[in-house]
Amino acid sequence: MVAGLWAALAVASGGCGYRAVYGQPAGAPISVGIGQMLVPEPEVAQAALRGARAELAAAGRLSAGAAFPHLALDLLRVDEVSRAIHVQLGQPVAGGMGVAVVVRGRLLVAAEQESELDTGDVRRATQLTGDADPRVDSAAHDQASRAAAERAGRAVARIALGIPEPADEAP
């Protein structure tokens, strides 16, 4: 009877044995910054940072400053995919497009060391409709790029926290 009680106590205090496959132990704050930037669009990079910081802050894991562990966001590319083309006054005009941003996250635990976690390419897309006025299309494209980048940054942070997240999202 006493042995059974000790066994039950040992199992109860040990928990179920589950632990996240990815991410830091609970409570370790993570700082965020830009790693490699292969696309010359600083607004897109800032949006990805904003998304990652928001996700880490919501989880209570955002570190103020550049301490370790550090989540480095690599901005790899911005993809544009045509959605439709129609003819207007004898000229082809875009009927819509998809804008996708590809970000990769690397979790660094110390300076000059290999990353502990690599999220792989994380792609998030936003759809927008075409317009005959290029100035309107340009503003809509910029807004869509920032929205996709922010979603990609959030997804990378979720992966770093150990939350399951698909690596790719269709345009």
N, C-alpha and C positions, 0 to 999 in steps of 0.2 A: 504494500500500500504506500509506504513512504517512498520507495523507489519510483513508483508510478507518479506520485506527486512531484518528485524532483524532475522526472522526465517531462511532465506537462509544463512545469515552470521553465525549464530550459528551452522548450519549443516556443512557448509564449514570449519569452524575453528575446529570443533570437529573431523573431519576425518570420516572414515567409521566405526570406532569402532573395527576394527580388531586388535588383538594382538596375539602374539605367545603363544601357550599353554604351551610350555616348554621354558626353558632358562631364562637368565637374561634380564633386560631391555637393550635396545640398548646402546652400548658404555661401559658397565661395563667390565673391563678386568678380565680374568679368569686365574688363575695359574693352572699348571698341575703337578701331581706327581703320584707315585705308591702307591696304597692302599695295598690290600692283594695280595700276590703272592703265588698261590697254585701250580705253576709249577717252578721247579728249572732251568729255562733257562733265565739268565739275558739278553741275546742278544734279545730274543723275547720281553721281557718287555721294553727294550730300543727302539725297533722298534715301539711298540705301543705308547710309549711316543712321539717319533719323529713324528708319524702320527697325533696324537692329537694336538701337538704343531704347526705343519704345517697348519692344518685346522684352528685353532684359529688365527694364524698369518695372514692367507689369509683373514680372516674376520675382521682383525684389533682388535681382542679381547684378544690377548695373553698378560698375565701379566708376567713381569720378577720378579722372586722371588717366595716366598711361601705365598703370601697374600691371603685373602679371597675375593671373592668366589674362591674355590679350587676344581678342577675336579680330583678326585682320581680314578685311573684306577686299577681295580682288574683283574689280569691275572688268569683266572679260569682253563683253560685247553688247551692242544694242542691235537687235534684228528688226527688220521691217518686212512685213508680208502683205502683199496686196490681197484684198478681200473681194473686190469687184471692180469692173471697169465698164463704163457705159459711154455712149457717144452723145455729145451735146454740141449742137451746131457744127456737126461734121468733125469734131475733135474728140479723141478719147479722153475721158476724165475719170479720175479715181472715184470709185463708189464707196470705198472704205479700205481700211488697212488695220493690221495688227502690229503693235509695237511690243517687243519682248526684250527684257533685260536679263542678262546672264551674269550671276555673281557667284563667287566661290568663297567660302569661309575657311580660314585656318586658325585653329586654337593653339596659341603659343603659350607654354607654361613658364618659359624662362628665355632670357636673351641668348642668342647664338645657339639655340637648340632646334631640332626638328619639331614640326607641329605635332601635337598630340592627337588632333582631330582634323580631318580634311572633309568638308561637307560634299565635295564634288560640285559639279556645275548645277546651280539652282536657277531655273528659268521661270520667270513670271511674265505674263502677257496682259495687255490691255487692248481692247478693240476701240476703234473710232471710225466715224463716218467721214467720207470725203466731202470736199466742198470745192466750188469753182474758184474761190479766192485763195491764192497761195498764202497770204498773210494769216488768214483764219486757220488754214491747214497747219501752218508752222506753229502757231500758238497751241493748237490742239495736240500736235505731235509732241511738243515739249511737255505739256501737261500729262499726256499719256505715258511718256518716258519716265517722268518723275513718279507717277502712280505705280507703274510696274516695278521700278527700282525700290520703292518703299516696301512693296509686297515681297520682293526678293530678299531684301534686308531682314524683314520679319521672319521669313522662312529659314534663312541661314541661322538666325539667333535661336529659333525653335530647335533646329537640329543640334546646335551647340548645347542646348539645355537638355537634350536627350528626348525631346518630343518627336514622335514619328512624323515625318513630313516627306511628301514625294519630291524627288529631285527635279523632275521636269513637269511642266505644265504646257499643254498644247496651246498653240497660238489661237 
